[in-house]
Amino acid sequence: MSGTASRLVVRPRRVRVVASGAALLLLVVFTVVALLLRNTPTGVYFRTSDQVAMVGVGVLLAAGAMLFARPRVRADAEGVEVRNLVNTQRYPWSLVRAVSFPDGSSWARLELPDDEYVPMMAIQSADGHHAVQAMRALRELHRSAVQD
């Protein structure tokens, strides 16, 4: 979490470490399998293209694992931008009714009108005190923006 009194940027901590480790492990395993692919006693002959394809599968799976390190929340006096695994959306504070972290939830959320909500995967319960600090700072930004 970084930011000043008027700007806040939050990223998950624990999931970034796990996702990076998983991506690295996938790359190593698929590369080793690709290198050993020619020397199998099964009678099947694997070509160089099969080995390259195996490394390519490892790269795709590693990229998929790194999607979990992508979430981010950026907030300022005008609103909050939520980036989850795939999409990014910005919400003005006038549209946000509350910033909440329901009991038992894995991540925080923005409460919107008509009982809608947006999950904020950047603020995760697994991050403990980091998540608590992020929620306090985000609620303070929301409170000061709504009062103005």
Backbone as ProteinMPNN parsed JSONL, in Angstrom:
{"seq_chain_A": "MSGTASRLVVRPRRVRVVASGAALLLLVVFTVVALLLRNTPTGVYFRTSDQVAMVGVGVLLAAGAMLFARPRVRADAEGVEVRNLVNTQRYPWSLVRAVSFPDGSSWARLELPDDEYVPMMAIQSADGHHAVQAMRALRELHRSAVQD", "coords_chain_A": {"N_chain_A": [[0.86, -1.179, 0.0], [0.581, 2.152, -0.868], [0.771, 5.697, -0.798], [-0.515, 9.059, -0.409], [-2.163, 11.491, 1.646], [-4.203, 12.241, -0.054], [-4.201, 10.458, -2.13], [-4.234, 7.03, -2.93], [-2.833, 3.838, -3.33], [-3.304, 0.459, -3.617], [-2.185, -2.841, -3.455], [-2.389, -6.409, -3.503], [-0.523, -8.418, -1.181], [0.334, -11.067, -0.232], [-0.786, -12.851, -2.141], [0.522, -12.071, -4.436], [3.129, -12.954, -4.03], [2.713, -15.723, -3.875], [1.573, -16.214, -6.413], [3.682, -15.451, -8.102], [5.632, -17.339, -7.369], [4.283, -19.71, -8.105], [4.054, -19.306, -10.87], [6.748, -19.286, -11.646], [7.473, -21.89, -10.877], [5.797, -23.391, -12.606], [6.884, -22.659, -15.101], [9.502, -23.723, -14.858], [8.973, -26.501, -14.455], [7.586, -27.223, -16.845], [9.533, -26.592, -18.725], [11.622, -28.365, -18.042], [10.276, -30.803, -18.46], [9.876, -30.541, -21.207], [12.515, -30.638, -22.102], [13.196, -33.252, -21.408], [11.515, -34.713, -22.929], [12.137, -36.0, -25.362], [13.509, -38.273, -24.654], [11.98, -40.696, -23.956], [10.837, -43.923, -22.963], [8.595, -44.909, -24.234], [8.207, -45.412, -26.873], [7.169, -43.515, -28.51], [7.925, -40.911, -30.695], [9.073, -37.791, -30.057], [9.204, -34.536, -31.359], [11.151, -31.545, -32.043], [9.336, -29.46, -32.283], [7.3, -30.328, -30.621], [8.526, -30.108, -28.17], [8.948, -27.343, -28.023], [6.303, -26.523, -28.036], [5.509, -27.545, -25.57], [6.972, -25.948, -23.782], [5.757, -23.565, -24.464], [3.141, -24.027, -23.516], [3.721, -24.041, -20.793], [4.495, -21.367, -20.472], [2.069, -20.063, -21.05], [0.438, -21.041, -18.94], [1.862, -20.019, -16.759], [1.545, -17.293, -17.233], [-1.204, -17.145, -16.828], [-1.283, -17.74, -14.083], [-0.049, -15.46, -13.119], [-2.0, -13.572, -13.453], [-3.37, -13.406, -11.076], [-1.853, -11.739, -9.565], [-2.415, -9.27, -10.457], [-4.527, -7.532, -9.427], [-5.506, -4.264, -8.253], [-6.106, -1.282, -6.422], [-6.806, 2.045, -6.881], [-7.181, 5.133, -5.474], [-8.449, 8.433, -5.134], [-9.261, 11.884, -4.51], [-11.399, 12.247, -6.239], [-12.483, 9.738, -6.953], [-12.543, 6.109, -7.135], [-10.537, 3.597, -8.526], [-10.853, 0.351, -9.599], [-9.097, -2.503, -10.221], [-9.354, -5.723, -11.145], [-8.917, -9.224, -11.818], [-9.291, -9.292, -14.656], [-10.669, -6.993, -15.662], [-10.839, -3.336, -15.516], [-12.221, -0.693, -13.712], [-13.512, 2.533, -13.091], [-14.933, 4.397, -10.45], [-16.843, 7.124, -9.438], [-16.808, 8.902, -6.305], [-19.323, 9.782, -5.614], [-21.014, 7.826, -6.491], [-20.444, 5.657, -4.923], [-21.667, 4.028, -2.178], [-20.724, 2.833, 0.168], [-17.711, 1.5, 1.649], [-16.844, -1.689, 2.218], [-16.078, -4.634, 4.2], [-17.183, -7.51, 4.392], [-17.935, -9.932, 6.972], [-16.178, -12.97, 6.883], [-15.579, -12.761, 4.21], [-13.338, -12.939, 1.398], [-12.207, -10.735, 0.233], [-12.373, -7.107, 0.1], [-15.096, -4.797, -0.685], [-16.849, -2.492, -2.849], [-19.765, -0.798, -2.126], [-22.541, -0.204, -4.067], [-25.281, 1.724, -5.554], [-28.662, 0.314, -5.637], [-28.311, -2.215, -4.464], [-26.009, -3.339, -5.534], [-22.61, -4.461, -5.852], [-19.015, -4.181, -5.984], [-16.323, -6.28, -6.103], [-13.159, -5.883, -4.517], [-10.34, -7.1, -5.193], [-7.766, -6.486, -4.518], [-7.591, -5.839, -1.885], [-7.228, -8.004, 0.43], [-8.246, -10.512, 2.772], [-6.248, -12.246, 3.549], [-3.988, -10.725, 3.753], [-3.953, -9.494, 6.182], [-2.929, -7.138, 8.525], [-2.11, -5.257, 6.652], [-4.332, -5.146, 4.947], [-6.199, -4.099, 6.718], [-5.137, -1.523, 7.21], [-5.337, -0.505, 4.61], [-8.123, -0.495, 4.233], [-8.898, 1.371, 6.188], [-7.661, 3.715, 5.218], [-8.917, 3.934, 2.708], [-11.607, 4.206, 3.449], [-11.427, 6.637, 4.787], [-10.754, 8.368, 2.679], [-13.105, 8.107, 1.199], [-14.991, 9.091, 3.042], [-14.112, 11.781, 3.334], [-14.47, 12.694, 0.72], [-17.224, 12.458, 0.308], [-18.222, 14.223, 2.191], [-17.428, 16.69, 1.218]], "CA_chain_A": [[0.0, 0.0, 0.0], [1.324, 3.405, -0.903], [-0.092, 6.839, -1.06], [-0.503, 10.219, 0.464], [-3.485, 11.712, 2.235], [-5.222, 12.428, -1.082], [-4.055, 9.426, -3.156], [-3.975, 5.731, -2.327], [-2.653, 2.708, -4.238], [-3.247, -0.775, -2.836], [-2.001, -4.101, -4.171], [-2.301, -7.516, -2.549], [0.857, -8.817, -0.903], [0.563, -12.509, -0.149], [-1.133, -13.523, -3.388], [1.554, -11.754, -5.424], [4.256, -13.855, -3.772], [2.282, -17.076, -4.252], [1.405, -16.262, -7.868], [5.018, -15.422, -8.711], [6.233, -18.646, -7.132], [3.585, -20.703, -8.931], [4.419, -19.058, -12.265], [8.125, -19.748, -11.804], [7.435, -23.354, -10.798], [5.217, -23.886, -13.85], [7.879, -22.489, -16.162], [10.593, -24.679, -14.663], [8.481, -27.867, -14.68], [7.3, -27.448, -18.259], [10.798, -26.564, -19.462], [12.295, -29.639, -17.771], [9.523, -31.836, -19.18], [10.165, -30.369, -22.636], [13.88, -31.118, -22.364], [13.232, -34.701, -21.236], [10.455, -35.304, -23.746], [12.679, -36.87, -26.413], [14.083, -39.499, -24.089], [10.974, -41.504, -23.278], [10.861, -45.322, -23.407], [7.246, -45.313, -24.653], [8.174, -45.723, -28.295], [6.662, -42.355, -29.227], [9.002, -40.008, -31.036], [8.713, -36.386, -29.911], [10.036, -33.653, -32.169], [11.494, -30.244, -31.468], [8.109, -28.662, -32.209], [6.585, -30.767, -29.418], [9.226, -29.523, -27.026], [8.645, -25.902, -28.017], [4.898, -26.402, -27.625], [5.444, -27.808, -24.123], [7.434, -24.719, -23.122], [4.691, -22.578, -24.702], [2.063, -24.307, -22.555], [4.206, -23.562, -19.498], [4.436, -19.895, -20.472], [0.651, -19.67, -20.944], [-0.033, -21.32, -17.58], [2.522, -19.056, -15.869], [0.861, -16.009, -17.428], [-2.492, -17.276, -16.14], [-1.035, -17.634, -12.644], [0.295, -14.079, -12.803], [-3.216, -12.747, -13.422], [-3.78, -13.227, -9.688], [-1.048, -10.65, -8.999], [-2.818, -8.054, -11.16], [-5.462, -6.609, -8.768], [-5.015, -2.996, -7.704], [-7.092, -0.236, -6.139], [-6.253, 3.399, -6.841], [-8.222, 6.069, -5.04], [-8.069, 9.828, -4.915], [-10.389, 12.707, -4.061], [-12.518, 12.17, -7.19], [-13.103, 8.423, -7.019], [-11.738, 4.91, -6.907], [-10.365, 2.721, -9.687], [-10.7, -1.039, -9.158], [-8.61, -3.424, -11.248], [-9.35, -7.107, -10.675], [-8.147, -10.116, -12.681], [-9.393, -9.018, -16.086], [-11.17, -5.661, -16.03], [-10.56, -2.152, -14.703], [-13.371, 0.211, -13.735], [-13.4, 3.684, -12.181], [-16.21, 4.813, -9.865], [-16.769, 8.38, -8.676], [-17.247, 8.713, -4.918], [-20.763, 10.04, -5.515], [-21.704, 6.57, -6.796], [-20.094, 4.665, -3.903], [-22.408, 4.222, -0.923], [-19.894, 2.414, 1.3], [-16.585, 0.605, 1.433], [-17.076, -2.684, 3.263], [-15.349, -5.894, 4.217], [-18.106, -8.372, 5.131], [-17.37, -11.056, 7.726], [-16.006, -14.198, 6.123], [-15.227, -12.506, 2.809], [-11.918, -13.008, 1.065], [-11.739, -9.411, -0.133], [-13.267, -5.975, 0.36], [-15.955, -4.456, -1.821], [-17.518, -1.197, -2.916], [-21.218, -0.911, -2.157], [-23.1, 0.727, -5.044], [-26.745, 1.792, -5.471], [-29.468, -0.828, -6.077], [-27.765, -3.441, -3.879], [-24.897, -3.86, -6.314], [-21.303, -4.26, -5.245], [-17.849, -4.496, -6.8], [-15.245, -6.816, -5.265], [-11.831, -5.279, -4.652], [-9.447, -8.211, -4.912], [-6.483, -5.971, -4.047], [-7.634, -5.77, -0.422], [-7.573, -9.383, 0.769], [-8.158, -10.864, 4.189], [-4.987, -12.95, 3.775], [-2.934, -9.743, 3.99], [-4.011, -9.089, 7.575], [-2.826, -5.735, 8.932], [-2.032, -4.47, 5.412], [-5.721, -4.949, 4.51], [-6.841, -3.202, 7.691], [-4.66, -0.17, 6.913], [-5.9, -0.096, 3.321], [-9.545, -0.184, 4.447], [-8.988, 2.638, 6.926], [-7.303, 4.819, 4.311], [-9.953, 4.039, 1.68], [-12.808, 4.766, 4.096], [-11.165, 8.04, 5.068], [-10.902, 9.075, 1.402], [-14.539, 8.111, 0.874], [-15.669, 10.006, 3.975], [-13.788, 13.176, 3.023], [-15.037, 13.038, -0.583], [-18.681, 12.571, 0.449], [-18.526, 15.417, 2.989], [-17.156, 17.918, 0.443]], "C_chain_A": [[0.891, 1.221, 0.0], [0.347, 4.539, -1.141], [0.108, 7.95, -0.07], [-1.907, 10.375, 1.017], [-4.568, 11.814, 1.162], [-5.162, 11.378, -2.19], [-3.629, 8.116, -2.493], [-3.85, 4.681, -3.427], [-2.454, 1.466, -3.391], [-3.103, -1.951, -3.781], [-1.934, -5.216, -3.132], [-0.844, -7.923, -2.345], [1.046, -10.323, -1.026], [0.294, -13.214, -1.479], [-0.116, -13.215, -4.486], [2.756, -12.668, -5.262], [3.907, -15.272, -4.221], [2.157, -17.197, -5.767], [2.754, -16.248, -8.579], [5.729, -16.756, -8.549], [5.606, -19.73, -7.99], [3.96, -20.54, -10.398], [5.838, -19.559, -12.541], [8.19, -21.274, -11.795], [6.871, -23.959, -12.086], [6.205, -23.779, -15.01], [8.997, -23.521, -16.056], [10.131, -26.097, -14.98], [8.242, -28.126, -16.16], [8.56, -27.39, -19.123], [11.569, -27.864, -19.265], [11.592, -30.784, -18.503], [9.804, -31.742, -20.679], [11.554, -30.891, -22.984], [13.965, -32.64, -22.283], [12.271, -35.434, -22.16], [10.983, -36.264, -24.805], [13.126, -38.221, -25.871], [13.046, -40.306, -23.317], [11.007, -42.929, -23.821], [9.496, -45.809, -23.922], [7.162, -45.7, -26.117], [7.635, -44.583, -29.139], [7.835, -41.418, -29.483], [8.495, -38.564, -30.953], [9.697, -35.528, -30.684], [10.307, -32.35, -31.439], [10.254, -29.368, -31.335], [7.265, -29.045, -30.992], [7.219, -30.173, -28.16], [8.937, -28.026, -26.906], [7.203, -25.678, -27.563], [4.749, -26.621, -26.122], [5.908, -26.581, -23.333], [6.376, -23.632, -23.286], [3.507, -22.77, -23.766], [2.465, -23.829, -21.167], [4.144, -22.05, -19.383], [2.998, -19.42, -20.327], [0.105, -19.906, -19.543], [0.593, -20.36, -16.566], [1.876, -17.679, -15.993], [-0.509, -16.018, -16.757], [-2.342, -17.162, -14.626], [-0.734, -16.196, -12.244], [-0.903, -13.133, -12.857], [-3.661, -12.474, -11.981], [-2.963, -12.146, -8.973], [-1.451, -9.298, -9.572], [-3.714, -7.095, -10.362], [-4.784, -5.382, -8.148], [-6.22, -2.104, -7.437], [-6.333, 1.079, -6.084], [-7.39, 4.338, -6.488], [-7.619, 7.447, -4.85], [-9.321, 10.592, -4.509], [-11.606, 12.592, -4.977], [-13.221, 10.813, -7.205], [-12.118, 7.303, -6.787], [-11.715, 4.073, -8.182], [-10.062, 1.32, -9.164], [-10.255, -1.87, -10.35], [-8.547, -4.809, -10.619], [-8.585, -7.965, -11.676], [-8.143, -9.675, -14.135], [-9.74, -7.566, -16.389], [-10.754, -4.581, -15.036], [-11.738, -1.21, -14.839], [-13.136, 1.33, -12.723], [-14.793, 4.111, -11.741], [-16.013, 6.135, -9.145], [-17.303, 8.134, -7.261], [-18.749, 8.954, -4.769], [-21.585, 8.784, -5.787], [-21.488, 5.51, -5.72], [-20.85, 4.97, -2.617], [-21.577, 3.871, 0.3], [-18.725, 1.588, 0.802], [-16.664, -0.41, 2.56], [-16.174, -3.897, 3.104], [-16.192, -6.866, 5.036], [-17.392, -9.521, 5.849], [-17.312, -12.295, 6.847], [-15.637, -14.008, 4.674], [-13.721, -12.601, 2.61], [-11.349, -11.637, 0.729], [-12.811, -8.362, 0.122], [-14.136, -5.712, -0.863], [-16.484, -3.034, -1.695], [-19.011, -1.453, -2.987], [-21.755, 0.19, -3.069], [-24.617, 0.795, -4.885], [-27.396, 0.508, -6.0], [-28.879, -2.161, -5.642], [-26.693, -4.1, -4.74], [-23.605, -3.639, -5.54], [-20.217, -4.699, -6.215], [-16.773, -5.049, -5.875], [-13.931, -6.096, -5.554], [-10.809, -6.33, -4.229], [-8.068, -7.764, -4.43], [-6.429, -5.899, -2.524], [-8.16, -7.117, 0.068], [-7.38, -9.659, 2.251], [-6.843, -11.575, 4.516], [-3.837, -11.991, 4.086], [-2.979, -9.128, 5.387], [-3.969, -7.589, 7.806], [-2.731, -4.804, 7.714], [-3.442, -4.161, 4.901], [-6.462, -3.993, 5.44], [-6.428, -1.753, 7.426], [-5.257, 0.356, 5.609], [-7.367, 0.287, 3.473], [-9.714, 1.136, 5.189], [-8.705, 3.834, 6.012], [-8.378, 5.022, 3.245], [-11.241, 4.62, 2.256], [-12.625, 6.246, 4.405], [-11.284, 8.873, 3.785], [-12.381, 9.187, 1.016], [-15.291, 9.118, 1.742], [-15.371, 11.465, 3.638], [-14.364, 13.607, 1.671], [-16.544, 13.246, -0.507], [-19.042, 13.829, 1.221], [-18.321, 16.703, 2.199], [-18.245, 18.293, -0.489]], "O_chain_A": [[1.841, 1.312, 0.777], [-0.765, 4.335, -1.628], [0.789, 7.814, 0.946], [-2.743, 9.483, 0.867], [-5.729, 11.509, 1.432], [-5.99, 11.402, -3.1], [-2.772, 8.103, -1.61], [-4.667, 4.641, -4.348], [-1.555, 1.412, -2.552], [-3.81, -2.047, -4.784], [-1.477, -4.997, -2.01], [-0.026, -7.781, -3.254], [1.839, -10.789, -1.845], [1.067, -14.079, -1.891], [0.081, -14.035, -5.382], [3.34, -13.109, -6.252], [4.712, -15.938, -4.872], [2.596, -18.193, -6.342], [2.942, -16.967, -9.561], [6.357, -17.247, -9.487], [6.31, -20.575, -8.542], [4.163, -21.533, -11.097], [6.085, -20.19, -13.569], [8.885, -21.875, -12.615], [7.415, -24.937, -12.599], [6.339, -24.709, -15.806], [9.389, -24.121, -17.057], [10.819, -26.823, -15.697], [8.663, -29.162, -16.675], [8.64, -28.072, -20.145], [12.114, -28.408, -20.225], [12.249, -31.637, -19.099], [9.955, -32.767, -21.344], [11.75, -31.51, -24.03], [14.734, -33.252, -23.024], [12.23, -36.664, -22.158], [10.322, -37.257, -25.11], [13.109, -39.213, -26.6], [13.234, -40.568, -22.128], [11.186, -43.123, -25.023], [9.28, -47.016, -24.028], [6.156, -46.256, -26.556], [7.643, -44.673, -30.367], [8.642, -41.164, -28.589], [7.595, -38.172, -31.695], [10.901, -35.782, -30.656], [9.766, -32.091, -30.364], [10.136, -28.61, -30.373], [6.596, -28.196, -30.403], [6.527, -29.791, -27.217], [8.709, -27.515, -25.809], [6.921, -24.754, -26.8], [3.946, -25.949, -25.475], [5.297, -26.223, -22.326], [6.123, -22.864, -22.358], [2.933, -21.797, -23.276], [1.642, -23.272, -20.441], [3.788, -21.511, -18.336], [2.724, -18.485, -19.575], [-0.616, -19.062, -19.011], [-0.071, -19.936, -15.621], [1.681, -16.982, -14.997], [-0.928, -15.013, -16.182], [-3.182, -16.555, -13.961], [-1.117, -15.757, -11.16], [-0.826, -12.011, -12.358], [-4.258, -11.435, -11.699], [-3.346, -11.692, -7.895], [-0.872, -8.278, -9.198], [-3.649, -5.894, -10.623], [-3.679, -5.447, -7.609], [-7.226, -2.17, -8.143], [-5.354, 1.22, -5.351], [-8.437, 4.333, -7.135], [-6.46, 7.605, -4.467], [-10.341, 9.979, -4.196], [-12.732, 12.817, -4.533], [-14.427, 10.745, -7.444], [-11.005, 7.518, -6.307], [-12.743, 3.871, -8.829], [-9.129, 1.127, -8.384], [-10.947, -1.937, -11.365], [-7.786, -5.042, -9.68], [-7.672, -7.459, -12.329], [-7.095, -9.686, -14.781], [-9.152, -6.971, -17.292], [-10.377, -4.857, -13.897], [-12.206, -0.951, -15.947], [-12.621, 1.093, -11.63], [-15.718, 4.179, -12.55], [-15.106, 6.258, -8.321], [-18.148, 7.263, -7.051], [-19.378, 8.38, -3.88], [-22.734, 8.693, -5.355], [-22.27, 4.565, -5.62], [-20.692, 6.044, -2.036], [-21.693, 4.513, 1.344], [-18.74, 1.052, -0.306], [-16.564, -0.044, 3.731], [-15.598, -4.15, 2.046], [-15.956, -7.037, 6.232], [-16.368, -10.017, 5.378], [-18.274, -12.626, 6.154], [-15.401, -14.987, 3.966], [-12.938, -12.373, 3.532], [-10.157, -11.394, 0.913], [-13.983, -8.676, 0.33], [-13.95, -6.309, -1.923], [-16.556, -2.46, -0.608], [-19.471, -2.238, -3.815], [-21.463, 1.37, -2.87], [-25.187, -0.009, -4.146], [-26.768, -0.275, -6.712], [-28.947, -3.138, -6.388], [-26.503, -5.314, -4.665], [-23.515, -2.754, -4.689], [-20.458, -5.476, -7.139], [-16.349, -4.357, -4.95], [-13.637, -5.748, -6.698], [-10.46, -6.433, -3.053], [-7.28, -8.594, -3.977], [-5.346, -5.898, -1.939], [-9.368, -7.347, 0.116], [-6.481, -9.118, 2.895], [-6.376, -11.507, 5.653], [-2.816, -12.412, 4.63], [-2.116, -8.32, 5.73], [-4.845, -6.854, 7.352], [-3.228, -3.679, 7.758], [-3.713, -3.04, 4.47], [-7.261, -3.173, 4.988], [-7.273, -0.857, 7.419], [-5.635, 1.524, 5.518], [-7.809, 1.286, 2.905], [-10.589, 1.931, 4.846], [-9.425, 4.832, 6.035], [-8.713, 6.159, 2.915], [-11.894, 5.441, 1.611], [-13.573, 7.024, 4.295], [-11.854, 9.964, 3.808], [-12.838, 10.237, 0.564], [-16.112, 9.893, 1.252], [-16.276, 12.299, 3.654], [-14.711, 14.776, 1.499], [-17.083, 14.12, -1.187], [-20.068, 14.447, 0.938], [-18.975, 17.707, 2.481], [-18.137, 19.298, -1.192]]}, "name": "protein", "num_of_chains": 1, "seq": "MSGTASRLVVRPRRVRVVASGAALLLLVVFTVVALLLRNTPTGVYFRTSDQVAMVGVGVLLAAGAMLFARPRVRADAEGVEVRNLVNTQRYPWSLVRAVSFPDGSSWARLELPDDEYVPMMAIQSADGHHAVQAMRALRELHRSAVQD"}
